[in-house]
Amino acid sequence: MDNQTILACDDNGKFLEYIPRMEGHLGHGKRHIGITIVLLNKKGQMLLQRRKHLVFDNIWCFTADTHPLHLGERDETNEEACVRCLDREYAIKKKINFNNYGKFNYFGIYKQYCENENCFLMVGEYNGKFILNPEAGYEYKWVSKEDFLKDFEENPKKYAPWVPEGVELLKKFDFFCDCC
């Protein structure tokens, strides 16, 4: 985490400066660009992960989370960041077509760390095999959209602080309309 450079931004997602990843996550951090990923399978189930992470450890979130990184000469695209993240967390190497469902801001404190992001919500379909990296997550599960939404509404505290904003954005796109 310490050697990555991320993109600080304003509340509208406008780039401000490059910062070390840790600077974006210590104390109240600095608002920066983030990405949360939702993978669906052909059954319409969502892949969820109980994350193993320095910030918001041992709670459920969407499939995976990352940041676009500054790569010296250029910045990663959201799609490149998603590919890197899914390879690291699940050993998924297959090309996935992502739909950008927009973005939202959120802020949450966890011990001496925080998440302070202008976060893109990227959704794609994946039906292949994978292996959860034990350094990235404790467990994963495929759940129907209906079961996820019901559990989230009944138990919101067991989910990461960006999940409520992500759910609201998904609802705007009628993501859950086939199950409710």
GIQUI-V276420 format. One record per backbone hydrogen bond with DSSP energy under -0.5 kcal/mol. NH is the residue of the N-H (numbers start at 1). CO is the residue of the C=O. E is the energy in kcal/mol with one decimal. If there is no record, write none. Layout:
nh,co,e
NH,CO,E
NH,CO,E
This chain:
nh,co,e
4,1,-1.2
6,19,-2.8
7,68,-0.5
8,6,-0.7
8,17,-2.7
9,31,-1.9
10,14,-1.7
13,10,-1.9
16,8,-2.9
17,8,-0.9
19,6,-2.2
21,4,-2.6
23,20,-0.8
24,20,-1.0
24,21,-0.8
25,22,-1.7
26,22,-1.1
27,112,-2.7
29,26,-3.0
32,116,-1.8
33,7,-2.3
34,118,-1.9
35,66,-2.8
36,120,-2.9
37,64,-3.2
38,122,-2.7
40,124,-2.4
41,45,-1.7
44,41,-2.4
46,143,-3.4
47,39,-2.3
48,46,-0.6
48,141,-2.9
49,61,-1.5
49,62,-0.9
50,139,-2.8
51,49,-1.0
51,59,-2.0
52,136,-2.7
53,51,-0.6
56,54,-0.5
58,51,-2.4
59,56,-0.6
60,158,-2.5
61,49,-2.2
63,37,-1.2
64,37,-1.3
66,35,-2.6
70,5,-2.7
71,69,-0.6
71,74,-3.6
73,71,-1.5
76,69,-3.0
81,77,-2.4
82,78,-2.3
83,79,-2.4
84,80,-2.5
85,81,-2.5
86,82,-2.8
87,83,-2.0
88,84,-2.3
89,85,-3.0
90,86,-2.1
91,87,-1.5
92,86,-1.6
93,91,-0.6
98,96,-0.6
99,123,-3.2
101,99,-0.7
101,121,-3.2
104,119,-1.9
106,117,-2.0
108,115,-2.3
110,113,-3.1
113,110,-2.6
114,25,-2.1
115,108,-2.4
117,106,-1.6
118,32,-2.5
119,104,-3.4
119,117,-0.7
120,34,-2.8
121,102,-2.4
122,36,-2.5
122,120,-0.6
123,99,-2.7
124,38,-2.3
125,97,-0.6
126,40,-3.0
131,90,-2.1
133,89,-3.1
136,133,-2.1
137,133,-1.8
138,50,-3.1
139,50,-0.9
141,48,-1.9
143,46,-2.5
143,141,-0.5
145,44,-0.5
148,144,-2.6
149,145,-2.8
150,146,-2.4
151,147,-2.5
152,148,-3.2
153,149,-2.4
154,150,-1.9
155,151,-2.7
158,155,-1.7
159,156,-1.5
160,60,-2.5
163,160,-1.6
164,160,-0.5
166,162,-2.2
167,163,-3.0
168,164,-2.2
169,165,-2.0
170,166,-2.6
171,167,-2.5
172,168,-1.5
173,169,-0.9
173,170,-0.7
174,171,-1.9
175,170,-2.4
177,174,-1.3
179,176,-2.1
180,176,-0.8
